[in-house]
């Protein structure tokens, strides 16, 4: 397992553990610019390509978890 995959797995775990119906925004703090770029900026391109990219399975699952939430998800680089 790569470091990037481990970080994305942790983000997915966080999204799954916090109720999708929570009224407050979910803030996810990470030291990984890779994770933020992959989730926030490259998701559209990767979706168009059928998630045929590194960690595509995780990125697709993260995208679905974010869309399922009734409140905002905010990624913060620390």
mmCIF file of the N, C-alpha and C atoms, coordinates in Angstrom:
data_MODEL
# 
_entry.id   MODEL 
# 
loop_
_atom_site.group_PDB 
_atom_site.id 
_atom_site.type_symbol 
_atom_site.label_atom_id 
_atom_site.label_alt_id 
_atom_site.label_comp_id 
_atom_site.label_asym_id 
_atom_site.label_entity_id 
_atom_site.label_seq_id 
_atom_site.pdbx_PDB_ins_code 
_atom_site.Cartn_x 
_atom_site.Cartn_y 
_atom_site.Cartn_z 
_atom_site.occupancy 
_atom_site.B_iso_or_equiv 
_atom_site.pdbx_formal_charge 
_atom_site.auth_seq_id 
_atom_site.auth_comp_id 
_atom_site.auth_asym_id 
_atom_site.auth_atom_id 
_atom_site.pdbx_PDB_model_num 
ATOM 1   N N  . UNK A 1 1  ? 0.851   -1.185 0.000   1.00 0.00 ? 1  UNK A N  1 
ATOM 2   C CA . UNK A 1 1  ? 0.000   0.000  0.000   1.00 0.00 ? 1  UNK A CA 1 
ATOM 3   C C  . UNK A 1 1  ? 0.888   1.237  0.000   1.00 0.00 ? 1  UNK A C  1 
ATOM 4   N N  . UNK A 1 2  ? 0.533   2.195  -0.834  1.00 0.00 ? 2  UNK A N  1 
ATOM 5   C CA . UNK A 1 2  ? 1.300   3.434  -0.905  1.00 0.00 ? 2  UNK A CA 1 
ATOM 6   C C  . UNK A 1 2  ? 0.794   4.426  0.135   1.00 0.00 ? 2  UNK A C  1 
ATOM 7   N N  . UNK A 1 3  ? 1.600   5.446  0.368   1.00 0.00 ? 3  UNK A N  1 
ATOM 8   C CA . UNK A 1 3  ? 1.193   6.491  1.315   1.00 0.00 ? 3  UNK A CA 1 
ATOM 9   C C  . UNK A 1 3  ? -0.076  7.195  0.830   1.00 0.00 ? 3  UNK A C  1 
ATOM 10  N N  . UNK A 1 4  ? -0.133  7.469  -0.475  1.00 0.00 ? 4  UNK A N  1 
ATOM 11  C CA . UNK A 1 4  ? -1.315  8.130  -1.028  1.00 0.00 ? 4  UNK A CA 1 
ATOM 12  C C  . UNK A 1 4  ? -2.569  7.300  -0.843  1.00 0.00 ? 4  UNK A C  1 
ATOM 13  N N  . UNK A 1 5  ? -2.453  6.012  -1.060  1.00 0.00 ? 5  UNK A N  1 
ATOM 14  C CA . UNK A 1 5  ? -3.610  5.121  -0.882  1.00 0.00 ? 5  UNK A CA 1 
ATOM 15  C C  . UNK A 1 5  ? -4.039  5.079  0.580   1.00 0.00 ? 5  UNK A C  1 
ATOM 16  N N  . UNK A 1 6  ? -3.063  5.067  1.479   1.00 0.00 ? 6  UNK A N  1 
ATOM 17  C CA . UNK A 1 6  ? -3.380  5.069  2.915   1.00 0.00 ? 6  UNK A CA 1 
ATOM 18  C C  . UNK A 1 6  ? -4.116  6.352  3.303   1.00 0.00 ? 6  UNK A C  1 
ATOM 19  N N  . UNK A 1 7  ? -3.670  7.489  2.789   1.00 0.00 ? 7  UNK A N  1 
ATOM 20  C CA . UNK A 1 7  ? -4.327  8.764  3.093   1.00 0.00 ? 7  UNK A CA 1 
ATOM 21  C C  . UNK A 1 7  ? -5.757  8.796  2.559   1.00 0.00 ? 7  UNK A C  1 
ATOM 22  N N  . UNK A 1 8  ? -5.939  8.333  1.337   1.00 0.00 ? 8  UNK A N  1 
ATOM 23  C CA . UNK A 1 8  ? -7.282  8.314  0.751   1.00 0.00 ? 8  UNK A CA 1 
ATOM 24  C C  . UNK A 1 8  ? -8.198  7.351  1.506   1.00 0.00 ? 8  UNK A C  1 
ATOM 25  N N  . UNK A 1 9  ? -7.649  6.233  1.954   1.00 0.00 ? 9  UNK A N  1 
ATOM 26  C CA . UNK A 1 9  ? -8.435  5.286  2.745   1.00 0.00 ? 9  UNK A CA 1 
ATOM 27  C C  . UNK A 1 9  ? -8.888  5.926  4.051   1.00 0.00 ? 9  UNK A C  1 
ATOM 28  N N  . UNK A 1 10 ? -8.001  6.680  4.684   1.00 0.00 ? 10 UNK A N  1 
ATOM 29  C CA . UNK A 1 10 ? -8.351  7.365  5.938   1.00 0.00 ? 10 UNK A CA 1 
ATOM 30  C C  . UNK A 1 10 ? -9.449  8.404  5.703   1.00 0.00 ? 10 UNK A C  1 
ATOM 31  N N  . UNK A 1 11 ? -9.376  9.115  4.598   1.00 0.00 ? 11 UNK A N  1 
ATOM 32  C CA . UNK A 1 11 ? -10.406 10.111 4.272   1.00 0.00 ? 11 UNK A CA 1 
ATOM 33  C C  . UNK A 1 11 ? -11.743 9.419  4.031   1.00 0.00 ? 11 UNK A C  1 
ATOM 34  N N  . UNK A 1 12 ? -11.729 8.332  3.278   1.00 0.00 ? 12 UNK A N  1 
ATOM 35  C CA . UNK A 1 12 ? -12.966 7.587  3.035   1.00 0.00 ? 12 UNK A CA 1 
ATOM 36  C C  . UNK A 1 12 ? -13.543 7.068  4.349   1.00 0.00 ? 12 UNK A C  1 
ATOM 37  N N  . UNK A 1 13 ? -12.704 6.548  5.213   1.00 0.00 ? 13 UNK A N  1 
ATOM 38  C CA . UNK A 1 13 ? -13.148 6.052  6.516   1.00 0.00 ? 13 UNK A CA 1 
ATOM 39  C C  . UNK A 1 13 ? -13.829 7.172  7.304   1.00 0.00 ? 13 UNK A C  1 
ATOM 40  N N  . UNK A 1 14 ? -13.233 8.366  7.277   1.00 0.00 ? 14 UNK A N  1 
ATOM 41  C CA . UNK A 1 14 ? -13.817 9.511  7.986   1.00 0.00 ? 14 UNK A CA 1 
ATOM 42  C C  . UNK A 1 14 ? -15.194 9.857  7.434   1.00 0.00 ? 14 UNK A C  1 
ATOM 43  N N  . UNK A 1 15 ? -15.313 9.861  6.124   1.00 0.00 ? 15 UNK A N  1 
ATOM 44  C CA . UNK A 1 15 ? -16.596 10.184 5.496   1.00 0.00 ? 15 UNK A CA 1 
ATOM 45  C C  . UNK A 1 15 ? -17.664 9.150  5.842   1.00 0.00 ? 15 UNK A C  1 
ATOM 46  N N  . UNK A 1 16 ? -17.279 7.896  5.904   1.00 0.00 ? 16 UNK A N  1 
ATOM 47  C CA . UNK A 1 16 ? -18.233 6.830  6.195   1.00 0.00 ? 16 UNK A CA 1 
ATOM 48  C C  . UNK A 1 16 ? -18.652 6.850  7.667   1.00 0.00 ? 16 UNK A C  1 
ATOM 49  N N  . UNK A 1 17 ? -17.727 7.192  8.553   1.00 0.00 ? 17 UNK A N  1 
ATOM 50  C CA . UNK A 1 17 ? -18.006 7.153  9.987   1.00 0.00 ? 17 UNK A CA 1 
ATOM 51  C C  . UNK A 1 17 ? -18.923 8.284  10.454  1.00 0.00 ? 17 UNK A C  1 
ATOM 52  N N  . UNK A 1 18 ? -18.870 9.412  9.787   1.00 0.00 ? 18 UNK A N  1 
ATOM 53  C CA . UNK A 1 18 ? -19.701 10.557 10.170  1.00 0.00 ? 18 UNK A CA 1 
ATOM 54  C C  . UNK A 1 18 ? -20.996 10.493 9.363   1.00 0.00 ? 18 UNK A C  1 
ATOM 55  N N  . UNK A 1 19 ? -22.099 10.605 10.024  1.00 0.00 ? 19 UNK A N  1 
ATOM 56  C CA . UNK A 1 19 ? -23.404 10.466 9.383   1.00 0.00 ? 19 UNK A CA 1 
ATOM 57  C C  . UNK A 1 19 ? -23.541 11.386 8.172   1.00 0.00 ? 19 UNK A C  1 
ATOM 58  N N  . UNK A 1 20 ? -24.055 10.825 7.088   1.00 0.00 ? 20 UNK A N  1 
ATOM 59  C CA . UNK A 1 20 ? -24.291 11.609 5.873   1.00 0.00 ? 20 UNK A CA 1 
ATOM 60  C C  . UNK A 1 20 ? -25.383 12.646 6.085   1.00 0.00 ? 20 UNK A C  1 
ATOM 61  N N  . UNK A 1 21 ? -26.185 12.474 7.133   1.00 0.00 ? 21 UNK A N  1 
ATOM 62  C CA . UNK A 1 21 ? -27.285 13.395 7.397   1.00 0.00 ? 21 UNK A CA 1 
ATOM 63  C C  . UNK A 1 21 ? -26.912 14.470 8.408   1.00 0.00 ? 21 UNK A C  1 
ATOM 64  N N  . UNK A 1 22 ? -25.650 14.537 8.773   1.00 0.00 ? 22 UNK A N  1 
ATOM 65  C CA . UNK A 1 22 ? -25.206 15.544 9.740   1.00 0.00 ? 22 UNK A CA 1 
ATOM 66  C C  . UNK A 1 22 ? -25.483 16.940 9.189   1.00 0.00 ? 22 UNK A C  1 
ATOM 67  N N  . UNK A 1 23 ? -25.952 17.810 10.058  1.00 0.00 ? 23 UNK A N  1 
ATOM 68  C CA . UNK A 1 23 ? -26.315 19.164 9.638   1.00 0.00 ? 23 UNK A CA 1 
ATOM 69  C C  . UNK A 1 23 ? -25.100 20.069 9.478   1.00 0.00 ? 23 UNK A C  1 
ATOM 70  N N  . UNK A 1 24 ? -24.046 19.790 10.212  1.00 0.00 ? 24 UNK A N  1 
ATOM 71  C CA . UNK A 1 24 ? -22.855 20.638 10.156  1.00 0.00 ? 24 UNK A CA 1 
ATOM 72  C C  . UNK A 1 24 ? -21.891 20.160 9.075   1.00 0.00 ? 24 UNK A C  1 
ATOM 73  N N  . UNK A 1 25 ? -21.122 21.103 8.566   1.00 0.00 ? 25 UNK A N  1 
ATOM 74  C CA . UNK A 1 25 ? -20.093 20.768 7.588   1.00 0.00 ? 25 UNK A CA 1 
ATOM 75  C C  . UNK A 1 25 ? -19.050 19.858 8.230   1.00 0.00 ? 25 UNK A C  1 
ATOM 76  N N  . UNK A 1 26 ? -18.502 18.969 7.428   1.00 0.00 ? 26 UNK A N  1 
ATOM 77  C CA . UNK A 1 26 ? -17.433 18.084 7.883   1.00 0.00 ? 26 UNK A CA 1 
ATOM 78  C C  . UNK A 1 26 ? -16.115 18.664 7.402   1.00 0.00 ? 26 UNK A C  1 
ATOM 79  N N  . UNK A 1 27 ? -15.224 18.959 8.323   1.00 0.00 ? 27 UNK A N  1 
ATOM 80  C CA . UNK A 1 27 ? -13.898 19.463 7.971   1.00 0.00 ? 27 UNK A CA 1 
ATOM 81  C C  . UNK A 1 27 ? -12.905 18.321 8.091   1.00 0.00 ? 27 UNK A C  1 
ATOM 82  N N  . UNK A 1 28 ? -12.179 18.073 7.011   1.00 0.00 ? 28 UNK A N  1 
ATOM 83  C CA . UNK A 1 28 ? -11.157 17.030 7.000   1.00 0.00 ? 28 UNK A CA 1 
ATOM 84  C C  . UNK A 1 28 ? -9.812  17.713 6.847   1.00 0.00 ? 28 UNK A C  1 
ATOM 85  N N  . UNK A 1 29 ? -8.972  17.553 7.848   1.00 0.00 ? 29 UNK A N  1 
ATOM 86  C CA . UNK A 1 29 ? -7.639  18.142 7.858   1.00 0.00 ? 29 UNK A CA 1 
ATOM 87  C C  . UNK A 1 29 ? -6.644  17.104 7.359   1.00 0.00 ? 29 UNK A C  1 
ATOM 88  N N  . UNK A 1 30 ? -5.772  17.502 6.442   1.00 0.00 ? 30 UNK A N  1 
ATOM 89  C CA . UNK A 1 30 ? -4.775  16.586 5.906   1.00 0.00 ? 30 UNK A CA 1 
ATOM 90  C C  . UNK A 1 30 ? -3.492  17.339 5.566   1.00 0.00 ? 30 UNK A C  1 
ATOM 91  N N  . UNK A 1 31 ? -2.396  16.628 5.633   1.00 0.00 ? 31 UNK A N  1 
ATOM 92  C CA . UNK A 1 31 ? -1.111  17.191 5.218   1.00 0.00 ? 31 UNK A CA 1 
ATOM 93  C C  . UNK A 1 31 ? -0.857  16.905 3.742   1.00 0.00 ? 31 UNK A C  1 
ATOM 94  N N  . UNK A 1 32 ? -1.787  16.223 3.101   1.00 0.00 ? 32 UNK A N  1 
ATOM 95  C CA . UNK A 1 32 ? -1.577  15.743 1.740   1.00 0.00 ? 32 UNK A CA 1 
ATOM 96  C C  . UNK A 1 32 ? -2.205  16.650 0.684   1.00 0.00 ? 32 UNK A C  1 
ATOM 97  N N  . UNK A 1 33 ? -1.360  17.363 -0.035  1.00 0.00 ? 33 UNK A N  1 
ATOM 98  C CA . UNK A 1 33 ? -1.845  18.136 -1.178  1.00 0.00 ? 33 UNK A CA 1 
ATOM 99  C C  . UNK A 1 33 ? -2.327  17.187 -2.270  1.00 0.00 ? 33 UNK A C  1 
ATOM 100 N N  . UNK A 1 34 ? -1.672  16.024 -2.371  1.00 0.00 ? 34 UNK A N  1 
ATOM 101 C CA . UNK A 1 34 ? -2.076  15.005 -3.343  1.00 0.00 ? 34 UNK A CA 1 
ATOM 102 C C  . UNK A 1 34 ? -3.542  14.621 -3.149  1.00 0.00 ? 34 UNK A C  1 
ATOM 103 N N  . UNK A 1 35 ? -3.928  14.359 -1.915  1.00 0.00 ? 35 UNK A N  1 
ATOM 104 C CA . UNK A 1 35 ? -5.303  13.944 -1.633  1.00 0.00 ? 35 UNK A CA 1 
ATOM 105 C C  . UNK A 1 35 ? -6.288  15.049 -1.998  1.00 0.00 ? 35 UNK A C  1 
ATOM 106 N N  . UNK A 1 36 ? -5.982  16.267 -1.603  1.00 0.00 ? 36 UNK A N  1 
ATOM 107 C CA . UNK A 1 36 ? -6.883  17.388 -1.894  1.00 0.00 ? 36 UNK A CA 1 
ATOM 108 C C  . UNK A 1 36 ? -7.006  17.597 -3.398  1.00 0.00 ? 36 UNK A C  1 
ATOM 109 N N  . UNK A 1 37 ? -5.886  17.580 -4.106  1.00 0.00 ? 37 UNK A N  1 
ATOM 110 C CA . UNK A 1 37 ? -5.931  17.760 -5.560  1.00 0.00 ? 37 UNK A CA 1 
ATOM 111 C C  . UNK A 1 37 ? -6.724  16.637 -6.232  1.00 0.00 ? 37 UNK A C  1 
ATOM 112 N N  . UNK A 1 38 ? -6.469  15.416 -5.796  1.00 0.00 ? 38 UNK A N  1 
ATOM 113 C CA . UNK A 1 38 ? -7.143  14.263 -6.400  1.00 0.00 ? 38 UNK A CA 1 
ATOM 114 C C  . UNK A 1 38 ? -8.649  14.307 -6.185  1.00 0.00 ? 38 UNK A C  1 
ATOM 115 N N  . UNK A 1 39 ? -9.061  14.709 -4.995  1.00 0.00 ? 39 UNK A N  1 
ATOM 116 C CA . UNK A 1 39 ? -10.489 14.716 -4.654  1.00 0.00 ? 39 UNK A CA 1 
ATOM 117 C C  . UNK A 1 39 ? -11.187 15.959 -5.193  1.00 0.00 ? 39 UNK A C  1 
ATOM 118 N N  . UNK A 1 40 ? -10.575 17.112 -5.029  1.00 0.00 ? 40 UNK A N  1 
ATOM 119 C CA . UNK A 1 40 ? -11.255 18.377 -5.336  1.00 0.00 ? 40 UNK A CA 1 
ATOM 120 C C  . UNK A 1 40 ? -11.068 18.856 -6.770  1.00 0.00 ? 40 UNK A C  1 
ATOM 121 N N  . UNK A 1 41 ? -9.934  18.573 -7.368  1.00 0.00 ? 41 UNK A N  1 
ATOM 122 C CA . UNK A 1 41 ? -9.638  19.167 -8.668  1.00 0.00 ? 41 UNK A CA 1 
ATOM 123 C C  . UNK A 1 41 ? -9.590  18.163 -9.818  1.00 0.00 ? 41 UNK A C  1 
ATOM 124 N N  . UNK A 1 42 ? -9.176  16.938 -9.568  1.00 0.00 ? 42 UNK A N  1 
ATOM 125 C CA . UNK A 1 42 ? -9.037  15.962 -10.650 1.00 0.00 ? 42 UNK A CA 1 
ATOM 126 C C  . UNK A 1 42 ? -10.228 15.017 -10.751 1.00 0.00 ? 42 UNK A C  1 
ATOM 127 N N  . UNK A 1 43 ? -11.177 15.133 -9.851  1.00 0.00 ? 43 UNK A N  1 
ATOM 128 C CA . UNK A 1 43 ? -12.302 14.191 -9.817  1.00 0.00 ? 43 UNK A CA 1 
ATOM 129 C C  . UNK A 1 43 ? -13.114 14.216 -11.111 1.00 0.00 ? 43 UNK A C  1 
ATOM 130 N N  . UNK A 1 44 ? -13.376 15.386 -11.640 1.00 0.00 ? 44 UNK A N  1 
ATOM 131 C CA . UNK A 1 44 ? -14.162 15.479 -12.873 1.00 0.00 ? 44 UNK A CA 1 
ATOM 132 C C  . UNK A 1 44 ? -13.501 14.759 -14.026 1.00 0.00 ? 44 UNK A C  1 
ATOM 133 N N  . UNK A 1 45 ? -12.220 14.993 -14.190 1.00 0.00 ? 45 UNK A N  1 
ATOM 134 C CA . UNK A 1 45 ? -11.466 14.338 -15.263 1.00 0.00 ? 45 UNK A CA 1 
ATOM 135 C C  . UNK A 1 45 ? -11.430 12.828 -15.047 1.00 0.00 ? 45 UNK A C  1 
ATOM 136 N N  . UNK A 1 46 ? -11.184 12.418 -13.815 1.00 0.00 ? 46 UNK A N  1 
ATOM 137 C CA . UNK A 1 46 ? -11.106 10.986 -13.528 1.00 0.00 ? 46 UNK A CA 1 
ATOM 138 C C  . UNK A 1 46 ? -12.463 10.304 -13.685 1.00 0.00 ? 46 UNK A C  1 
ATOM 139 N N  . UNK A 1 47 ? -13.529 11.007 -13.331 1.00 0.00 ? 47 UNK A N  1 
ATOM 140 C CA . UNK A 1 47 ? -14.882 10.465 -13.521 1.00 0.00 ? 47 UNK A CA 1 
ATOM 141 C C  . UNK A 1 47 ? -15.149 10.236 -15.010 1.00 0.00 ? 47 UNK A C  1 
ATOM 142 N N  . UNK A 1 48 ? -14.779 11.217 -15.830 1.00 0.00 ? 48 UNK A N  1 
ATOM 143 C CA . UNK A 1 48 ? -14.959 11.112 -17.275 1.00 0.00 ? 48 UNK A CA 1 
ATOM 144 C C  . UNK A 1 48 ? -14.207 9.916  -17.838 1.00 0.00 ? 48 UNK A C  1 
ATOM 145 N N  . UNK A 1 49 ? -13.064 9.612  -17.261 1.00 0.00 ? 49 UNK A N  1 
ATOM 146 C CA . UNK A 1 49 ? -12.235 8.488  -17.718 1.00 0.00 ? 49 UNK A CA 1 
ATOM 147 C C  . UNK A 1 49 ? -12.640 7.164  -17.066 1.00 0.00 ? 49 UNK A C  1 
ATOM 148 N N  . UNK A 1 50 ? -13.753 7.155  -16.382 1.00 0.00 ? 50 UNK A N  1 
ATOM 149 C CA . UNK A 1 50 ? -14.210 5.925  -15.742 1.00 0.00 ? 50 UNK A CA 1 
ATOM 150 C C  . UNK A 1 50 ? -13.365 5.517  -14.552 1.00 0.00 ? 50 UNK A C  1 
ATOM 151 N N  . UNK A 1 51 ? -12.774 6.501  -13.895 1.00 0.00 ? 51 UNK A N  1 
ATOM 152 C CA . UNK A 1 51 ? -11.923 6.284  -12.714 1.00 0.00 ? 51 UNK A CA 1 
ATOM 153 C C  . UNK A 1 51 ? -10.720 5.399  -13.038 1.00 0.00 ? 51 UNK A C  1 
ATOM 154 N N  . UNK A 1 52 ? -10.278 5.444  -14.307 1.00 0.00 ? 52 UNK A N  1 
ATOM 155 C CA . UNK A 1 52 ? -9.103  4.685  -14.729 1.00 0.00 ? 52 UNK A CA 1 
ATOM 156 C C  . UNK A 1 52 ? -7.858  5.501  -14.395 1.00 0.00 ? 52 UNK A C  1 
ATOM 157 N N  . UNK A 1 53 ? -7.523  5.512  -13.117 1.00 0.00 ? 53 UNK A N  1 
ATOM 158 C CA . UNK A 1 53 ? -6.380  6.272  -12.622 1.00 0.00 ? 53 UNK A CA 1 
ATOM 159 C C  . UNK A 1 53 ? -5.874  5.588  -11.357 1.00 0.00 ? 53 UNK A C  1 
ATOM 160 N N  . UNK A 1 54 ? -4.751  6.026  -10.869 1.00 0.00 ? 54 UNK A N  1 
ATOM 161 C CA . UNK A 1 54 ? -4.233  5.482  -9.615  1.00 0.00 ? 54 UNK A CA 1 
ATOM 162 C C  . UNK A 1 54 ? -5.251  5.732  -8.507  1.00 0.00 ? 54 UNK A C  1 
ATOM 163 N N  . UNK A 1 55 ? -5.566  4.722  -7.760  1.00 0.00 ? 55 UNK A N  1 
ATOM 164 C CA . UNK A 1 55 ? -6.510  4.811  -6.636  1.00 0.00 ? 55 UNK A CA 1 
ATOM 165 C C  . UNK A 1 55 ? -7.921  5.180  -7.077  1.00 0.00 ? 55 UNK A C  1 
ATOM 166 N N  . UNK A 1 56 ? -8.251  4.881  -8.310  1.00 0.00 ? 56 UNK A N  1 
ATOM 167 C CA . UNK A 1 56 ? -9.563  5.232  -8.845  1.00 0.00 ? 56 UNK A CA 1 
ATOM 168 C C  . UNK A 1 56 ? -10.716 4.671  -8.039  1.00 0.00 ? 56 UNK A C  1 
ATOM 169 N N  . UNK A 1 57 ? -10.547 3.464  -7.511  1.00 0.00 ? 57 UNK A N  1 
ATOM 170 C CA . UNK A 1 57 ? -11.617 2.863  -6.710  1.00 0.00 ? 57 UNK A CA 1 
ATOM 171 C C  . UNK A 1 57 ? -11.898 3.680  -5.458  1.00 0.00 ? 57 UNK A C  1 
ATOM 172 N N  . UNK A 1 58 ? -10.841 4.146  -4.810  1.00 0.00 ? 58 UNK A N  1 
ATOM 173 C CA . UNK A 1 58 ? -11.010 4.961  -3.601  1.00 0.00 ? 58 UNK A CA 1 
ATOM 174 C C  . UNK A 1 58 ? -11.566 6.338  -3.934  1.00 0.00 ? 58 UNK A C  1 
ATOM 175 N N  . UNK A 1 59 ? -11.054 6.945  -4.991  1.00 0.00 ? 59 UNK A N  1 
ATOM 176 C CA . UNK A 1 59 ? -11.518 8.281  -5.369  1.00 0.00 ? 59 UNK A CA 1 
ATOM 177 C C  . UNK A 1 59 ? -12.993 8.260  -5.761  1.00 0.00 ? 59 UNK A C  1 
ATOM 178 N N  . UNK A 1 60 ? -13.414 7.213  -6.446  1.00 0.00 ? 60 UNK A N  1 
ATOM 179 C CA . UNK A 1 60 ? -14.833 7.086  -6.794  1.00 0.00 ? 60 UNK A CA 1 
ATOM 180 C C  . UNK A 1 60 ? -15.682 6.948  -5.532  1.00 0.00 ? 60 UNK A C  1 
ATOM 181 N N  . UNK A 1 61 ? -15.238 6.121  -4.600  1.00 0.00 ? 61 UNK A N  1 
ATOM 182 C CA . UNK A 1 61 ? -15.982 5.924  -3.349  1.00 0.00 ? 61 UNK A CA 1 
ATOM 183 C C  . UNK A 1 61 ? -16.035 7.209  -2.525  1.00 0.00 ? 61 UNK A C  1 
ATOM 184 N N  . UNK A 1 62 ? -14.942 7.956  -2.503  1.00 0.00 ? 62 UNK A N  1 
ATOM 185 C CA . UNK A 1 62 ? -14.918 9.235  -1.782  1.00 0.00 ? 62 UNK A CA 1 
ATOM 186 C C  . UNK A 1 62 ? -15.905 10.207 -2.425  1.00 0.00 ? 62 UNK A C  1 
ATOM 187 N N  . UNK A 1 63 ? -15.893 10.280 -3.745  1.00 0.00 ? 63 UNK A N  1 
ATOM 188 C CA . UNK A 1 63 ? -16.827 11.161 -4.445  1.00 0.00 ? 63 UNK A CA 1 
ATOM 189 C C  . UNK A 1 63 ? -18.276 10.824 -4.139  1.00 0.00 ? 63 UNK A C  1 
ATOM 190 N N  . UNK A 1 64 ? -18.591 9.539  -4.116  1.00 0.00 ? 64 UNK A N  1 
ATOM 191 C CA . UNK A 1 64 ? -19.955 9.111  -3.790  1.00 0.00 ? 64 UNK A CA 1 
ATOM 192 C C  . UNK A 1 64 ? -20.320 9.485  -2.357  1.00 0.00 ? 64 UNK A C  1 
ATOM 193 N N  . UNK A 1 65 ? -19.371 9.309  -1.438  1.00 0.00 ? 65 UNK A N  1 
ATOM 194 C CA . UNK A 1 65 ? -19.627 9.644  -0.028  1.00 0.00 ? 65 UNK A CA 1 
ATOM 195 C C  . UNK A 1 65 ? -19.826 11.146 0.153   1.00 0.00 ? 65 UNK A C  1 
ATOM 196 N N  . UNK A 1 66 ? -19.058 11.946 -0.571  1.00 0.00 ? 66 UNK A N  1 
ATOM 197 C CA . UNK A 1 66 ? -19.202 13.406 -0.484  1.00 0.00 ? 66 UNK A CA 1 
ATOM 198 C C  . UNK A 1 66 ? -20.562 13.823 -1.040  1.00 0.00 ? 66 UNK A C  1 
ATOM 199 N N  . UNK A 1 67 ? -20.943 13.277 -2.184  1.00 0.00 ? 67 UNK A N  1 
ATOM 200 C CA . UNK A 1 67 ? -22.236 13.627 -2.795  1.00 0.00 ? 67 UNK A CA 1 
ATOM 201 C C  . UNK A 1 67 ? -23.418 13.173 -1.940  1.00 0.00 ? 67 UNK A C  1 
ATOM 202 N N  . UNK A 1 68 ? -23.238 12.110 -1.171  1.00 0.00 ? 68 UNK A N  1 
ATOM 203 C CA . UNK A 1 68 ? -24.327 11.587 -0.335  1.00 0.00 ? 68 UNK A CA 1 
ATOM 204 C C  . UNK A 1 68 ? -24.590 12.453 0.892   1.00 0.00 ? 68 UNK A C  1 
ATOM 205 N N  . UNK A 1 69 ? -23.661 13.307 1.237   1.00 0.00 ? 69 UNK A N  1 
ATOM 206 C CA . UNK A 1 69 ? -23.812 14.131 2.437   1.00 0.00 ? 69 UNK A CA 1 
ATOM 207 C C  . UNK A 1 69 ? -24.805 15.260 2.196   1.00 0.00 ? 69 UNK A C  1 
ATOM 208 N N  . UNK A 1 70 ? -25.566 15.572 3.218   1.00 0.00 ? 70 UNK A N  1 
ATOM 209 C CA . UNK A 1 70 ? -26.501 16.691 3.115   1.00 0.00 ? 70 UNK A CA 1 
ATOM 210 C C  . UNK A 1 70 ? -25.828 18.010 3.477   1.00 0.00 ? 70 UNK A C  1 
ATOM 211 N N  . UNK A 1 71 ? -24.631 17.933 4.037   1.00 0.00 ? 71 UNK A N  1 
ATOM 212 C CA . UNK A 1 71 ? -23.885 19.151 4.374   1.00 0.00 ? 71 UNK A CA 1 
ATOM 213 C C  . UNK A 1 71 ? -22.542 19.145 3.642   1.00 0.00 ? 71 UNK A C  1 
ATOM 214 N N  . UNK A 1 72 ? -21.892 20.252 3.699   1.00 0.00 ? 72 UNK A N  1 
ATOM 215 C CA . UNK A 1 72 ? -20.649 20.477 2.981   1.00 0.00 ? 72 UNK A CA 1 
ATOM 216 C C  . UNK A 1 72 ? -19.493 19.671 3.570   1.00 0.00 ? 72 UNK A C  1 
ATOM 217 N N  . UNK A 1 73 ? -18.557 19.270 2.698   1.00 0.00 ? 73 UNK A N  1 
ATOM 218 C CA . UNK A 1 73 ? -17.299 18.661 3.125   1.00 0.00 ? 73 UNK A CA 1 
ATOM 219 C C  . UNK A 1 73 ? -16.193 19.636 2.748   1.00 0.00 ? 73 UNK A C  1 
ATOM 220 N N  . UNK A 1 74 ? -15.377 19.996 3.723   1.00 0.00 ? 74 UNK A N  1 
ATOM 221 C CA . UNK A 1 74 ? -14.308 20.973 3.510   1.00 0.00 ? 74 UNK A CA 1 
ATOM 222 C C  . UNK A 1 74 ? -12.979 20.282 3.767   1.00 0.00 ? 74 UNK A C  1 
ATOM 223 N N  . UNK A 1 75 ? -12.083 20.340 2.788   1.00 0.00 ? 75 UNK A N  1 
ATOM 224 C CA . UNK A 1 75 ? -10.749 19.774 2.941   1.00 0.00 ? 75 UNK A CA 1 
ATOM 225 C C  . UNK A 1 75 ? -9.786  20.903 3.261   1.00 0.00 ? 75 UNK A C  1 
ATOM 226 N N  . UNK A 1 76 ? -9.018  20.733 4.325   1.00 0.00 ? 76 UNK A N  1 
ATOM 227 C CA . UNK A 1 76 ? -8.107  21.779 4.789   1.00 0.00 ? 76 UNK A CA 1 
ATOM 228 C C  . UNK A 1 76 ? -6.696  21.222 4.836   1.00 0.00 ? 76 UNK A C  1 
ATOM 229 N N  . UNK A 1 77 ? -5.794  21.882 4.113   1.00 0.00 ? 77 UNK A N  1 
ATOM 230 C CA . UNK A 1 77 ? -4.386  21.476 4.134   1.00 0.00 ? 77 UNK A CA 1 
ATOM 231 C C  . UNK A 1 77 ? -3.698  22.091 5.344   1.00 0.00 ? 77 UNK A C  1 
ATOM 232 N N  . UNK A 1 78 ? -3.005  21.260 6.103   1.00 0.00 ? 78 UNK A N  1 
ATOM 233 C CA . UNK A 1 78 ? -2.280  21.749 7.288   1.00 0.00 ? 78 UNK A CA 1 
ATOM 234 C C  . UNK A 1 78 ? -0.796  21.526 7.127   1.00 0.00 ? 78 UNK A C  1 
# 
